[in-house]
Amino acid sequence: MGKELTVREAGERRVVAEITGMMAAPSMLVDGLGHDAAFVDLGRGDDELLVLNTDRSGLNAAYGLGLAGPECVGDFGVSHAVSDIVVAGGIPRAVTVALLLPVESTLGFVRGVMQGAADAARRYGAEIVAGDTKQNPKFALIATALGTVSREKRIRRSGARPGDALVVTGFLGSMLLGLIACKRALPLGDRAQRIVKRAIIEQRPPFTLGRAIAEAGIPHAGTDISDGLPGAIHAICDASDCGAVVDERRIPLHPELDELILASGLSSLQLGTAGGDWQFLYAVPPEHLSLLQQLAASQDARITIIGSITEDRQIAIRHLDGAWHRLERIEHDSFADDGNGIGHFSRVETSSSLRGAALERRHFEALWNRIF
């Protein structure tokens, strides 16, 4: 018998596949495993489903850089867990928090973390209802978010259909740009400084817009972009048994950060791959795009069509130079990187290219022109 792979050697997707492959989905689990959150039918005979998600987080970048106190650690941990509830169409109701604490942690630090967690939960319309504390060599916060969703308005990763537009909320790359500006001590104007500082400190999902999108029943599928745009696109396409075409020029970067983007030397795809901005990706049928744009405008929110779902299983991206390549599934892997994504950010920043195999330009140009 050969030596078994370690989880670092296998990678996070393989670990998850091993776990889910040995589990039989219970009858109460609607749509099975593999979505941003679990949909559970409690058998009460009504249309409402329970929606659940558990996430682990650590000391985030804002705290490590001294940009905010321990409150931001608790805020991030709860926001991380709630993000998956919201993109799944759910209404957050309750949160549990478990703290894994080194023995040298101060009571002031613990109070700050929990204050941030409680404030975040209330911001999303929920309350912290239970938790646990345990000693651990390294700090971690494990949050479980519970919500409700009507059966017909739940949003899964599966369900995308050929012809659906791929739509991104907000801007991508701002958090990584902020880390680069801090690390390299790059000079920033007041406006750019405020934008990147907020992106580092307030790693929160587009809660109000996400709830409005779900309530209007707009998307066929959705997922958050916490681990990077390529991973999110692959997650929807894999679950929906379809492909996609994407234009790198359409990846939404903040227009006030143009000088910082130029100074970083990073491409739009690199910045979109970083993750950390906690936006959402939706597959939206063309007939719902007008309503989506109206909802976003009413909230002064940004949405961007970056591509389309295709019947062909290939996932292709047109780069800034017009060349078409396969979009590789590059994403944060908690076993390959450190637990908080810093290793992933560094790898994205130092990668000279994220291009996959070259694809036949004429075919995908024709396909793109037919769609758009």
N, C-alpha and C positions, 0 to 999 in steps of 0.2 A: 504494500500500500504506500503510495507516494505521499510526500509531505503536503499537508493541507495549506491552502492559501490563508494568509492573514487578512484581516479586513482592510488593512492598508493596501495590500497587493490586489485584492479583489475590487476595491472601490465601492462607493456608496450604493450605486444602482444595483450591482451584483448582490450586495448584502441584502438590500430590500427585496430583490427578486427571490433570493433564497428563503427569506422569512415568509413572504406572501405565498410562495409556491408550496409551502408545507402547511398552509392554513386553509381550511375549508370555510368559505364565506357563509355565515349563518343566514337563515331565511329573513331575519329582521334587517339585514344589511342591504339596502336598496342600491342597485348599480354595482355592487361588489367593491373590491379594493382598488386602490390606485388613483383616487381623485384627490384634490387638494384637501378635502375634508370628507368625513364619513357621513352618509345619510342613513339614519336608523329609524325604522318603523316600529313604534312601540305597541302597535296593535290596538290602539284606542278607537279605531273605527272612524277617525276624522282624516282630513287632508294634510295635517301637519306632520312633518318629520323632524326628528332631532338631528342636528348637525354638529359634529365634534371634530376637534383638532388638538393635537399635543405637539408642542415645540420646545426645544431646549435652546437657550441662549447663554452667553457669558458676559464678560465685561466688554462693552462695545467701544468703538473707536472714539466716540465723543468723550467718554469718561477717561479713556487711556490718554487722550491728548490734553486733558484738563479743560475742555471746552464746556463741560457741564458736570454737575455733581452726581451722586448715586441715584438720584431720581430718574435720570435719563436711562439708567440700566434697567430699572423696573418698567419704565415706559416702553422701552424697546422690547423687552421680553413679552409683555402682554400684547403689544401691537403686532409682534411677530405671529403670535398664535391667532389673534383675531383676524388678521389679513386673510387667512385661508377660509374662515367662516364667511367673510363678506364676499370674496370672489366666488364662493359657492352659492351665493344668493341668500345666505342666512342672516337673521337678525341676532346679534350677540345678546345673550341673556345672563350668563354667569361665567366666572373664571376661577380656576383653582391654581394656586402657586406653591411650588415646592422649592425651597432654597437649599442648595448644597454649599456649605460655608466652611472655609478654612478657619481653624480655631483662633487665628489672630484677627479675624474680622471684628470691627468695632460695632458696638450697638448703634452708634450714629449712622454708620454705613447701612446696617440692616434697616433702620427706620427710614432712611432716605430711599432705599430700593423699594420698600413696600409702599411708601407714599407715592412714588412715581407709578407703581403698578396699579394702585387703587385709583389714582387720578385718571390713568389711561383707560381702565375698565369703564369708569363712569362716562368718559368722553365718548365711548362707543355704545353707551346705553346699558352696560352690564355692571355687575358687582362681583367682588371677590367673595366667595362663599366658603372656601376650605383651602387647606394646604398642608405643608409639612416642612420640617427643618431637619437637616442631617449634616453631620461633619463630613468634609471632603477636602482633599489636598488642594483642589482648585475650585474657584467659585463657579456656580452654574445656577441658572433659574429655569425651572421647567414649568411651563404654563399650559393648562388645558382650558380651551375655550369651548363653551357649549352655547348653541343657539337653536333657533327654530327656522324652518323654511316650509312653505307650501310645496307640495309634491310637484305641481306643474311649473313652479318657478325656480326649482333647483338648477344650478349651473354646474355641469360636469366637465371634465377634460374631454370626454368623448362627446360626440354629437355634432362636431364640425362637418360641414358638407361642402363639396366642390362649388365654387362660386362665392362662398362666404369671404368677406373682407377680413383681414387680420388687422385689428385695431389696438393701438397702445394708448394708455392713459398717461398724461403728464409728460415729464422729461426723463431721459435716461442719462447715466454717466456723471451726474452732478456730484454724487457722493465720492466717487473715485477721484474726480477732479479736485475736490476739496482736500482729500488725503494727499494728493500729489503736491498741491499748493503748500500744505503744511510741511511736508517732508523736504521739499526743495526750497522753502522760504521764498516762494514766488511773490512778487509785488502784485497786489490786487486793488482795484478801485473799491469804493465803499459798497456799491451795489453788488458787484461780483462777490465780495467778501461776505455780505449778508446771505446771498443765495447759497454759497457752498457751506457756510457755517450751519445754516438751517438744514441743508441736505444731510450733514453729518449727524446733527443732534436729533432731528425730528424724522427718524426713519419710520414713517407711519404710512399705512395704506390709504388710498383715496376713498375714505369711508363713505362720505356723503354721496359722491358720484357713483360709487359701486352699489350702494343701496338703491339709488334711483334707477340705475340700469337694470338691476335684478327685479325691482318692483314693476318696471315697464315690460318685463319679459323679452328683452331685446336680443341677447346673444344665444347662439346655439351651443357654445362652449366657452370656457374661460379658465385661466390659471393666473397666479401671481408671478412676478418676474424677479423674485427675491434672489434666485440663483443665476440670473442672467437671461438675456433675451433668447439666445440659441436654445438653451435648455427648455425654456417655456414653449417655444415653437415646436420643438420635437415632442414635448409632452402632449400637446394637443393633437399633433399629427399621428403619433404612435397610438394614442388612445382611440382616435377616430378613424384609423386605417386609411389615411389620406396623405397627400403631400402638400407642398406650398411653394410659392415663388415670393421672394422678398427683395426689396430694393434698399441697399445700404444708405442711399441718399435720403431716404425717408425716415430713417431712425431719428426720433425727436431728441435733439440736444438743446439745452437752454440757450436762446439767442443772446442773452447778456453775458455768456461765458465764451464768446468767440475767441478772444485773445488768450484766455487760459487754455482752450482746446488747442490752439495753434502752438502754444508754448509746451504743452504736454507731449506733442508729437504723436498722439494716438489717433487712430481712425475712429469713425463712427461705430463700426462693428466692435472694436476693442472696448469702447466706452459702454456700448450696449451689452456686451458680454459680462461686464464686471458685476452687475447686480447691485444690491444694496440700496436702490432707490425705491423699492417696494411699490412699484406700479403694477397695473393689471394688463393682461393680454386677452382679448376676446376674439372669437370667430363670430362675425355678425352678418346675417343675411342682407343682401343689398337693399331690400325693401324696408329695412329698419334703420338704415344709415341716417336718413333725414331726422328721424326722431332722436337718435343718439346725439347728433350734432346739436339739436335744439336743447336737449338736456344738459349737455356740456356747456353750451353758451349761457344757459340760465344760471349756472353755478360758476361762471367765469373759469371753467376748467378746460384743459387741453386734451384733445384726442387726435390721433394721427393714424391714417391708413398706411400701413407699411408693406402690404402685400395681399395675397389672396390664397385661399385653400384650393388645391387642385386634386383631380382624381388620380393623377400620376403620383406614386408613392415617394418620388424624389423630393427633397427639400433643397431648393436652389436659391442662391442669393446673387444679385447683380451688384458688383462692387463699384466703387467710385470711378474706376477707369472703364467701366462698361463691360468688364469680363464677368462671365457667369461661372460660379463654382458651387460645389456641394457645401451646404451649411453644416459644419461639424457640430456635434453636440458637446460643446465645451461649457462646463458649469461648475459651480462651487461643489466640491466633494469634501464632506466633513472628515473623512478618513485620510484623504490625501493631503488636505490643507490643515491649518490649525482650526480649532472649533469655531472661530468667529469669522472666517472668510478672509482674514488678512493675507494668508498665503495665496488664495485665489486672486485677490486684487493685485498682488505683486507679480504673479505669473502672467496675468492679462497685461499689466503695464510693461513688462519686459519682453513679451512675445513680439517678434518682428513681423509676424504674419499669422493670421488665423484662417487662412484659406484652405479649403478642402480641395478635392480633386476638381480639375477643370471640366466644365460641361460645354456641350455644343451650343455656341452662342446663337446661331440662327434659329434653332428650335425654341429656345427660351425667350428670345426677343419676340418671336411670332406669338408665343403663348401669352407673354405679358401684354402685347399690343391688343390681343383679342379680349383680354380681361379688362384692360384700362383704356 
